[in-house]
Structures are given as structure tokens and as C-alpha cells.
């Protein structure tokens, strides 16, 4: 294993990925609706400070501030001609902080959904999507990314277009989906289908991110582990509890203690790369690292253990845990095929 992430995994039972980008940038002054990627040029010191905070909290992997860095996302901000500038800057900022850490820290080039619907359900062709992802991936590679991290996807077509685009760089690839619709993605994929994508495309790792909270995230990892090869590297990157509307802003209710418990259950479930998504701060991440360092891997948790520790599961996720796939297959919410972009206004790591 020659790449930096594989080398790290070869020496460690688990590695810690970072937390949220967007919610932490909001605390630094980002305004809702603005493009975080523009800060790679306008406020690089703030992006560097966020990476540094996660590294100091114990992160072994930091994701670049480039989730919405494709030409399709940047077009919403009249910045579609700045793909290379903004993505390469994102990777350079993370690379500098990783290299200054005094230990191995992996830079993962974040690539989120285009926000467009791919054929056959929508107008965007797989070839055009792959071209956009290839453009973004090349810029992230040029800036110093170690691995390309395709995240928060929900359709097979878009995942495979992103993999095709990323493959041209020669960098290893990680892909995570958001299982946020009764144990499925919004486009109705189940964890078992991600396992098949992992095998077909030879990904370095695959897993689950974002979603609707730690309990559902851990259930998705159990279901993914049950469907994956024993040697597969799985990724868990959960939201920090559940969102609450407080004083005119969205806040997540997960405490550091809850996220520490989640990290240990995610490891028991089969994940080897564990981090946080929306709402996860350096304080949460530090608690996760401390919890994992004191934890001995236990048996794979069942629904009762997950719910007693982290909260209730949806019927779809619970049915998959029981192996009741017929029931799970009927759990997708009406309208689940309307969009391939999960983070609404599209700001994944943004939250």
C-alpha cells in the first residue's frame, strides 16, 4: 500500500476524519447562501484555522473546503470559470496545515453532488457530469490532495460519474452516500448497493456521511458491513445529533459525549475511518478521539444497542438490520427521486 491513507490504515485499527465545514464557517462569519469555496481565496486564513483546529483535536484526515466546487455548483455563484483556482487553493490550504502537523495527516479532496439530476431521470448526461468531476479532481490533485473524497451522493449514476472523473488523476478514491430516507438515499440506494459499487470500482473506502443522526449512520454501517467484503475499509461520518432551530439558526444537539459514544459504536459496526459531519466541532472531535483511544472493539451492534445508546431508528433502517429487505425496499419516501443533491441548497460539509 503506497498511498498516504492506505499506509496510515496499515498501521492503525482506526483513523479519525475531521468534522463539519459549513457550520463552523458560519461561526466565522459565512452567510447562508454564500459559497464557502470562495473563502479559499477571499479568507484563506479562516479555512486554514478550521483545518488546524481539527488537526489539533486529533484529526488524521482533513477534507478540503471544496464540497460545492464543481462547475455546476459554482455557477450558482457566477464562479463556474474558477473551478481550478478555487479547488487548487482549497487543497493547498489543507496541505499546508497537514504538513505542519508534525505527524501524518491526510488531505482528502472533497467532491459533492453537482445539484443536477442525471439521465435517465434528468437532463445532465453522465459524460458531462464526469467531465465536471474530472475538472474538479484535477484541480484538487494539483493543489496537493492525497485522496479524492466523493461525498453525500444519493444516485448510482452520479457516484459512478464522479468515480470516472476522479479516476483520471490516479489518486485513490473514497465514496460516501447519505442514507437519510428510511435507511436509503433520496434516490433509493441501500448500503448493500454501495457495497457493490465499492467492489465494482475498486474504491479505497466507502461509507456513509451526513444523514439524519448518529443512530441511522451506525445502522447504515452495520448494513454496509454485512454486505461488504471483510477487508473493505468503511467510513462513518455522522451529523452531530439532530438539527434544531434555535434563535434563528440551525444548531445540532449532539454533545461531545454523544459523539464519543457514536464513534465507538461506529467502530464496533465495522468502520475504520470515523469522523463527524454537520454540526461537528473540534470539541466534539476531541471527545471522539479520546473515546476511541480508550475503546476495545466490541461485537457488531444490533438495533436495540444502537437505539439505547444513540436514539431511535427509522423503520427502513431497522428492517435492513433484520435482513427484511422487502420491507426496507418499500420504505423510500414519496418524491425520493426528485433530486440527486442532498444538502438542499447543496451545502454538505457546509452544515
C-alpha positions in Angstrom: 0.0 0.0 0.0 1.8 3.1 -1.2 -0.7 6.0 -0.8 -0.7 8.0 2.4 -4.2 7.0 3.6 -3.5 3.3 2.9 -0.2 3.5 4.7 -1.9 5.0 7.7 -4.6 2.4 7.7 -1.9 -0.3 7.6 -0.6 0.8 11.0 -3.8 1.7 12.8 -7.0 0.0 13.6 -9.0 3.2 13.0 -8.2 6.7 11.8 -10.1 9.9 12.7 -11.6 12.1 10.0 -12.5 15.7 10.6 -15.9 17.4 11.4 -18.1 19.9 9.7 -17.0 22.6 7.4 -20.1 24.8 6.9 -21.5 25.1 10.4 -18.0 26.0 11.7 -17.6 28.6 8.9 -20.9 30.1 9.8 -19.5 30.7 13.2 -16.6 32.5 11.5 -18.9 34.8 9.5 -20.0 32.9 6.5 -23.5 33.9 5.4 -26.1 31.3 4.5 -26.4 31.1 0.7 -22.8 32.2 0.1 -20.3 29.8 -1.4 -17.8 28.5 1.2 -15.4 27.8 -1.7 -14.9 31.5 -2.4 -13.3 31.8 1.1 -10.4 29.7 -0.2 -9.3 32.9 -2.0 -11.1 35.6 0.0 -10.4 34.3 3.5 -7.8 31.6 3.3 -6.6 32.2 6.9 -10.1 31.2 8.2 -10.1 28.0 6.2 -6.6 27.2 7.5 -7.7 27.9 11.1 -10.6 25.4 10.7 -8.3 22.7 9.4 -5.8 23.5 12.2 -8.4 23.2 14.8 -9.5 19.8 13.7 -5.8 18.6 13.4 -5.2 19.9 16.9 -8.3 18.0 18.1 -6.8 14.8 16.7 -8.0 14.5 13.1 -5.9 12.2 10.9 -7.8 13.3 7.7 -9.0 16.8 6.8 -11.4 17.4 3.9 -10.8 20.3 1.7 -13.3 23.2 1.5 -14.4 22.2 -1.9 -17.7 20.3 -1.5 -19.5 22.6 -3.9 -16.5 23.1 -6.2 -17.9 21.7 -9.4 -18.7 24.0 -12.3 -22.4 23.3 -11.8 -22.4 24.3 -8.1 -20.1 27.3 -8.7 -22.4 28.5 -11.5 -24.9 29.4 -8.8 -22.4 32.0 -7.6 -21.2 33.1 -11.1 -17.9 31.4 -10.4 -18.1 28.4 -12.9 -14.9 29.7 -14.6 -13.0 29.5 -11.3 -13.0 25.7 -10.7 -9.3 25.2 -10.9 -8.5 28.4 -8.9 -10.9 27.6 -6.0 -10.3 23.8 -5.8 -6.5 24.0 -6.0 -6.5 26.7 -3.4 -8.7 24.5 -1.1 -6.2 21.7 -1.4 -3.1 23.9 -0.9 -4.6 25.4 2.3 -5.3 21.9 3.7 -1.9 20.6 2.5 0.0 23.3 4.3 -1.8 22.6 7.6 -1.4 18.9 7.2 2.3 19.2 6.5 2.8 21.4 9.6 1.1 18.9 11.9 4.3 17.0 12.8 2.5 13.7 12.1 0.8 12.1 9.2 -2.4 13.9 8.2 -4.2 13.0 5.0 -5.7 15.7 2.8 -8.9 14.5 1.2 -10.3 16.4 -1.8 -14.0 16.8 -1.1 -16.3 16.4 -4.1 -20.0 16.8 -3.5 -23.0 16.4 -5.8 -23.5 18.7 -8.8 -27.0 19.6 -7.7 -28.2 18.4 -11.2 -30.4 15.4 -12.0 -28.6 12.9 -14.2 -30.1 10.9 -17.0 -32.3 9.0 -17.4 -34.4 10.9 -14.8 -32.9 14.4 -15.6 -31.1 16.4 -18.3 -27.5 16.0 -17.2 -25.6 13.3 -19.1 -23.2 11.0 -17.3 -20.4 12.2 -19.7 -21.0 15.9 -18.8 -21.1 15.1 -15.1 -17.9 13.0 -15.4 -16.2 15.9 -17.2 -17.1 18.3 -14.4 -15.9 15.9 -11.8 -12.7 15.4 -13.7 -12.1 19.1 -13.9 -12.6 19.5 -10.1 -10.5 16.4 -9.3 -7.6 17.6 -11.4 -7.5 20.9 -9.5 -7.6 19.2 -6.1 -4.8 16.9 -7.2 -2.8 19.9 -8.4 -3.2 21.5 -5.0 -1.8 18.5 -3.1 -4.8 16.2 -2.2 -3.8 12.7 -1.2 -7.2 11.1 -1.9 -10.4 12.2 -3.6 -13.4 12.0 -1.3 -16.7 11.8 -3.2 -19.4 12.5 -0.5 -23.1 13.0 0.2 -24.2 11.3 -3.0 -27.5 9.7 -3.5 -27.7 8.2 -7.0 -25.7 5.5 -8.6 -25.4 7.5 -11.8 -23.8 10.4 -10.1 -21.5 8.3 -7.9 -20.2 6.4 -10.9 -19.8 9.7 -12.9 -17.8 11.1 -10.0 -15.6 8.0 -9.8 -15.0 8.1 -13.6 -13.9 11.8 -13.3 -11.8 11.2 -10.3 -10.1 8.2 -11.8 -8.2 10.3 -14.3 -6.0 11.7 -11.6 -4.7 8.4 -10.5 -5.4 9.2 -6.8 -7.2 6.7 -4.6 -10.9 7.3 -4.2 -13.3 7.2 -1.2 -17.1 7.5 -1.7 -19.8 8.0 0.9 -23.6 8.2 0.4 -26.2 9.8 2.7 -28.7 7.2 3.8 -31.3 9.7 5.0 -34.6 8.3 3.7 -35.7 5.4 5.9 -32.3 3.6 5.5 -31.9 4.6 1.9 -30.6 7.5 -0.1 -33.0 10.0 -1.6 -32.6 8.1 -4.9 -33.4 4.9 -3.0 -30.0 3.2 -2.8 -29.4 0.9 0.1 -26.0 0.3 1.8 -25.8 -3.1 0.1 -25.8 -1.3 -3.3 -22.9 0.9 -2.2 -21.0 -2.3 -1.3 -21.5 -3.5 -4.8 -20.2 -0.1 -6.2 -17.2 -0.4 -3.9 -16.3 -3.8 -5.3 -17.0 -2.9 -9.0 -14.8 0.2 -8.9 -12.1 -0.8 -6.5 -12.5 2.1 -4.2 -10.1 2.6 -1.3 -13.0 3.0 1.1 -16.7 3.6 1.1 -19.3 4.5 3.7 -22.0 6.9 5.0 -22.0 10.6 5.8 -24.4 13.3 6.8 -27.9 11.7 7.1 -30.3 12.2 10.0 -28.2 11.5 13.0 -25.8 9.0 14.6 -28.2 6.1 15.2 -29.1 5.9 11.5 -25.5 6.4 10.5 -24.3 3.5 12.6 -27.2 1.3 11.3 -26.1 2.1 7.7 -22.5 1.0 8.6 -23.8 -2.3 10.1 -25.8 -2.9 6.9 -22.9 -1.9 4.7 -20.5 -4.2 6.7 -22.9 -7.1 6.3 -22.9 -6.7 2.6 -19.2 -5.9 2.1 -16.1 -8.0 1.8 -14.4 -8.5 5.2 -11.4 -6.5 4.1 -13.4 -3.4 2.9 -12.5 -0.1 4.6 -15.7 1.6 5.8 -16.3 5.2 6.6 -18.6 6.7 9.2 -19.1 10.5 9.2 -22.3 11.3 11.1 -24.1 14.6 11.7 -23.6 15.8 15.3 -27.0 14.8 16.6 -30.2 16.3 15.1 -30.7 19.8 13.9 -32.7 22.2 16.0 -33.9 25.7 15.1 -32.7 28.0 17.9 -32.7 31.8 17.9 -33.0 32.0 14.1 -30.2 29.5 13.4 -29.9 25.7 12.8 -27.9 24.1 15.6 -27.2 20.4 16.2 -28.0 18.9 19.6 -25.2 16.3 19.8 -22.9 16.6 22.8 -19.3 15.6 22.8 -20.3 12.6 25.0 -22.9 11.5 22.4 -20.4 11.8 19.6 -17.8 9.8 21.6 -20.4 7.0 22.1 -21.3 7.2 18.4 -17.6 6.9 17.4 -17.2 3.7 19.4 -20.4 2.2 18.1 -19.3 3.1 14.5 -16.1 1.3 15.1 -17.9 -1.7 16.5 -20.2 -1.7 13.5 -17.2 -2.1 11.2 -16.0 1.4 10.3 -12.3 2.1 10.3 -12.4 5.8 9.2 -14.6 7.7 11.7 -15.4 11.4 11.8 -18.3 13.9 12.0 -20.4 15.8 9.5 -22.9 18.6 10.0 -22.5 20.4 13.4 -19.3 18.6 14.5 -16.8 21.0 16.0 -13.2 20.4 17.1 -14.5 19.9 20.7 -16.7 17.0 19.5 -13.9 15.6 17.5 -11.5 15.7 20.5 -14.1 13.7 22.6 -14.4 11.2 19.7 -10.6 10.7 19.7 -10.5 10.2 23.4 -13.3 7.7 23.4 -11.8 5.7 20.6 -8.4 5.6 22.2 -10.0 4.0 25.3 -12.2 1.6 23.4 -11.7 -2.0 22.6 -13.8 -3.1 19.6 -16.9 -5.0 20.6 -19.5 -7.0 18.7 -21.4 -5.5 15.8 -24.3 -3.6 17.4 -27.9 -4.6 16.8 -30.9 -2.3 16.7 -31.5 -2.5 20.4 -27.9 -1.4 21.2 -28.0 1.4 18.7 -31.3 2.8 19.9 -30.5 2.5 23.6 -27.2 4.4 23.0 -27.9 6.9 20.2 -31.7 7.2 19.7 -34.5 5.8 17.6 -34.1 4.3 14.1 -36.5 4.6 11.2 -38.5 1.5 10.2 -36.4 1.2 7.0 -33.1 1.1 8.7 -34.4 -1.3 11.4 -35.8 -3.6 8.7 -32.5 -3.7 6.9 -30.8 -4.7 10.2 -33.2 -7.6 10.4 -32.5 -8.6 6.8 -36.1 -7.8 5.9 -35.2 -6.2 2.5 -38.7 -6.4 1.1 -39.9 -4.2 3.9 -36.9 -1.9 3.6 -37.5 -1.6 -0.2 -40.9 -0.1 0.4 -39.6 2.5 2.8 -38.4 5.1 0.4 -40.3 8.3 0.9 -42.6 9.7 -1.8 -40.7 12.0 -4.2 -37.4 10.5 -3.3 -36.4 10.6 -6.9 -36.8 14.3 -7.4 -33.3 15.4 -6.6 -29.8 14.0 -6.5 -28.5 16.8 -4.3 -28.8 16.1 -0.6 -27.9 19.2 1.4 -30.8 21.2 -0.1 -29.3 24.4 -1.1 -26.5 22.0 -1.6 -24.0 22.8 1.1 -23.0 19.4 2.5 -19.9 19.7 4.6 -21.4 23.0 4.9 -23.5 22.1 7.7 
